[in-house]
Amino acid sequence: MRPATLNGALGAAVLLLALVSLSLGPVALDADTLVPALLGGGEAGDALGQRHQAIVWDIRLPRVLLAVLVGAALGMSGAALQGLLRNPLAEPGLLGVSASASLGAVVCLYFGLTALSVWWLPAAAMFAATVATAVLYLVARRGAGNLTLILAGIALSSLAGALTSLAINLAPNPADVQDIVLWLLGSLADRSFDDVRLCLPFVLTGLGVLLSCGRSLDALTLGEDEAASLGVHLARLRARVILGTALCVGASVAVTGSIGFVGLVVPHMLRHAVGSHPARLLPASALGGALLLLAADGVSRLVSGNTELMLGVVTALIGAPFFFVLVMRARGEVPA
């Protein structure tokens, strides 16, 4: 399939699903109600119209925009890492940036810093992601190979996971434990335009950095020696992919919590459609990630009762079986 056709179809699907997502909720909105509310058509004397406008703009639209931003960030990050490491099982959590960002937020919740300001939590998550990125950048700068990067990422993930578990174990009261666990499960509920403004510049910058790596990742499919002979600076390429992934994943985790498997599932779903060209797969994975996260968020709201199903749980239920099939296929036990 031609990239323009695929991206156009994915973009149209994202737009359509975004409109559907805006209509979902305790107060169902049909097209005749949604469009005026979205366009700000509620008049001062129309109390019902003003209510619908507040529901769309204050509650649902930030949620939809964050689903698009975070889904695009995770999808493209997964495609870039799989191209860099030439490993179909690679995904954004592999480098430890996601776990490190989660640890920063957990430390903030543990010490009750959110009572001082709501900005402490995303700031702490971004700071921890930056520290993890700096460590990985130093590893990549010294010309480390892909295996060394993977091992460094696993070490960072293990350390962050252990410290997170320690914080849960030592939490002073059950309420803190509940806050930490719920945040780690990932959610788009109760988000505002402040969260959108916080992550938007980091995500857009990260997406731009990753897109700039497309041609180099294409060359890398021929092998490291061949790519180097074509003028690809491997250490520089690794550093750029790490930086772009850190910006995307760190900003996403900072506002939504930990949401897994998007970066693993989406590139695999689209790889054959783009002929396995990383440069073509990057934008397609961004749109596919946005589409998947919008769909998962819609499912979480439709199947939930009084307590909304956490988004990270939904993506894990989708991604874990998919991951298992990939492993079995790699061992030759499941037909392609």
Beta strands, then each sheet from edge to edge (+ up, - down):
end
